[in-house]
Amino acid sequence: MSTLKTTLTGYAGYRGREGHWAFLLHRITGLGVVLFLTIHIVDIAFVYFQPALFLDALALYQTTLFGIGEIALIFCVFFHGVNGLRIAYFDMFKPGLWSIEMQRKTTRTTLIIAIILWLPAAVWMVRNILLHNYGIVLFGG
């Protein structure tokens, strides 16, 4: 247990600016994607083993809380993917450019690209949550 405590203290205590935040966000978004995949595998297994439970799971997934979770999941996928490409690019093709200033610049760029990719999906998903869960019509219904 002390190893976990040491690890978490190191994650929270280190102040490396953009590099540290990119590291943490990459880990958190990766865990978010893994959590989704685990839930998805289990709920799809319900189709074969407990069909009634699968229908209950679908009803649960249509709630607002899960809708917000899906919006967060989409951000996780976009950031984790774009940041992974950034890391792979520097590791495989341009290791000589791997400096603190370049890391700061590319981390900001990665976040901006992820947000630009995520925003249209997030707006569309919020619109659908409001429409289907609350009957609020936005953007032409």
SVG drawing of the C-alpha trace seen along z (x, -y; Angstrom):
<svg xmlns="http://www.w3.org/2000/svg" viewBox="-40 -27 59 44">
<polyline fill="none" stroke="black" stroke-width="0.4" points="0.0,0.0 2.9,-2.4 3.9,-2.1 0.5,-3.3 0.7,-6.2 4.2,-7.1 3.0,-7.0 0.0,-9.2 2.0,-11.6 4.5,-11.9 1.8,-12.5 0.2,-15.2 3.4,-16.8 5.5,-17.2 5.0,-20.6 6.4,-20.3 3.9,-22.6 2.6,-21.4 4.6,-18.2 3.3,-17.1 -0.3,-18.0 0.0,-16.2 1.4,-13.1 -1.5,-13.1 -4.2,-13.8 -2.8,-11.1 -3.0,-8.6 -6.5,-9.7 -7.9,-9.7 -6.4,-6.2 -8.1,-5.0 -11.4,-6.5 -11.2,-4.7 -10.3,-1.4 -13.2,-1.8 -15.5,-2.4 -14.3,0.7 -14.7,2.8 -18.2,1.7 -19.0,2.1 -17.7,5.7 -19.7,6.6 -22.9,5.0 -22.6,6.6 -22.2,10.0 -25.6,9.4 -27.2,9.8 -26.3,13.5 -26.4,14.3 -29.0,11.9 -31.1,10.2 -33.4,8.5 -30.4,7.1 -29.1,5.8 -32.4,3.8 -32.0,2.4 -28.4,1.4 -29.7,-0.4 -32.2,-2.3 -29.5,-3.3 -27.3,-4.5 -30.0,-6.9 -29.9,-8.9 -28.4,-12.3 -25.6,-11.2 -24.4,-8.6 -24.8,-11.1 -22.4,-13.5 -20.1,-10.5 -20.2,-9.8 -19.3,-13.4 -16.3,-13.1 -15.4,-9.8 -15.3,-11.4 -12.8,-14.0 -10.8,-11.1 -10.6,-9.4 -9.6,-12.5 -7.0,-13.8 -5.5,-10.3 -5.3,-9.7 -3.8,-13.1 -1.4,-13.1 -0.3,-9.5 0.4,-10.6 2.4,-13.5 4.5,-11.2 5.0,-8.7 6.0,-11.4 8.8,-12.7 9.9,-9.3 10.1,-7.8 10.8,-10.6 12.2,-13.7 13.8,-12.7 16.3,-15.5 13.6,-18.1 12.4,-16.7 13.0,-19.7 11.1,-21.3 10.1,-24.3 9.0,-22.1 7.1,-19.9 5.3,-22.9 4.4,-24.1 3.2,-20.8 1.2,-20.0 -0.7,-23.2 -1.3,-22.4 -2.4,-18.9 -5.0,-20.2 -6.3,-22.7 -6.6,-20.1 -8.4,-17.7 -10.8,-20.4 -11.5,-21.5 -12.3,-17.8 -14.3,-17.3 -16.5,-20.5 -18.8,-19.6 -19.4,-16.1 -20.0,-17.6 -22.5,-20.2 -24.4,-17.5 -24.5,-15.2 -25.7,-17.9 -28.4,-18.8 -29.5,-15.1 -29.5,-14.9 -31.7,-18.0 -34.0,-16.8 -34.5,-13.2 -34.3,-13.5 -36.0,-16.9 -37.9,-17.7 -35.9,-20.9 -35.4,-21.7 -32.1,-23.4 -30.7,-24.0 -33.8,-23.3 -34.8,-20.1"/>
</svg>
